[in-house]
Amino acid sequence: METSLRKKYWKENLRYLAILLFIWFLVSYGFGILLVDELNTIRLGGFKLGFWFAQQGSIYVFVILIFVYVRLMNKLDKKYNVNE
């Protein structure tokens, strides 16, 4: 692969990582810690939503983001013809 294509590939990869890490930060730190009092006014399955995000929601979102990243990288690999 040419150097310019490698740089474009890596730049897109870093953009995906930045977006996904921001989402993870927002859910785990923002919803689980900073906005917990506001979210605790809402109930989900009998539990306060802030508690749910702090205990389980951030883990679920993290696992979902892993699958999203795999899908995005597979598309990126095909785009730059480096797929397996």
C-alpha positions as CSV (number, residue, x, y, z in Angstrom):
1,M,0.0,0.0,0.0
2,E,1.2,3.5,-0.8
3,T,2.3,5.8,1.9
4,S,-0.5,8.3,1.2
5,L,-3.1,5.5,1.4
6,R,-1.6,4.2,4.6
7,K,-1.9,7.7,6.1
8,K,-5.5,8.0,5.0
9,Y,-6.3,4.6,6.4
10,W,-4.7,5.4,9.7
11,K,-6.4,8.8,9.9
12,E,-9.8,7.2,9.4
13,N,-9.0,4.5,11.9
14,L,-8.0,7.2,14.5
15,R,-11.2,9.1,13.8
16,Y,-13.3,6.0,14.4
17,L,-11.4,5.4,17.6
18,A,-11.9,9.0,18.8
19,I,-15.6,8.9,18.2
20,L,-16.1,5.5,19.9
21,L,-14.0,6.4,22.9
22,F,-15.9,9.7,23.2
23,I,-19.2,7.7,23.3
24,W,-17.7,5.3,25.9
25,F,-16.5,8.2,28.0
26,L,-19.9,10.0,27.8
27,V,-21.8,6.9,28.8
28,S,-19.4,5.6,31.5
29,Y,-18.2,8.9,33.1
30,G,-20.9,11.3,32.0
31,F,-24.0,9.3,32.6
32,G,-22.6,7.1,35.4
33,I,-21.0,9.8,37.5
34,L,-21.7,13.4,36.4
35,L,-25.3,13.1,35.4
36,V,-26.3,10.4,37.9
37,D,-28.6,12.6,40.0
38,E,-30.6,13.7,37.0
39,L,-30.8,10.2,35.6
40,N,-31.9,8.8,39.0
41,T,-35.2,10.5,38.5
42,I,-35.9,7.9,35.8
43,R,-36.5,4.2,36.5
44,L,-35.5,1.3,34.3
45,G,-36.6,-2.2,35.4
46,G,-37.2,-1.0,38.9
47,F,-33.7,0.6,39.2
48,K,-32.7,4.2,39.0
49,L,-31.3,4.9,35.6
50,G,-28.1,6.6,37.0
51,F,-27.4,3.5,39.0
52,W,-28.1,1.3,36.0
53,F,-25.6,3.2,33.8
54,A,-23.0,3.1,36.5
55,Q,-23.3,-0.6,37.2
56,Q,-24.4,-2.2,33.9
57,G,-25.1,0.3,31.2
58,S,-21.6,1.4,30.6
59,I,-20.5,-2.3,30.3
60,Y,-23.2,-3.0,27.7
61,V,-22.3,0.1,25.7
62,F,-18.7,-0.9,25.8
63,V,-19.4,-4.4,24.4
64,I,-21.7,-2.9,21.7
65,L,-18.9,-0.4,20.8
66,I,-16.5,-3.3,20.3
67,F,-18.8,-4.8,17.7
68,V,-19.3,-1.5,16.0
69,Y,-15.6,-1.0,15.8
70,V,-15.1,-4.4,14.2
71,R,-17.8,-3.6,11.7
72,L,-16.3,-0.2,10.9
73,M,-12.8,-1.7,10.5
74,N,-14.0,-4.4,8.2
75,K,-15.6,-1.8,6.0
76,L,-12.4,0.3,6.2
77,D,-10.2,-2.7,5.3
78,K,-12.4,-3.4,2.2
79,K,-12.3,0.2,1.2
80,Y,-8.5,0.2,1.2
81,N,-8.2,-3.3,0.0
82,V,-6.4,-4.7,3.0
83,N,-9.1,-7.1,4.1
84,E,-8.3,-10.7,4.8
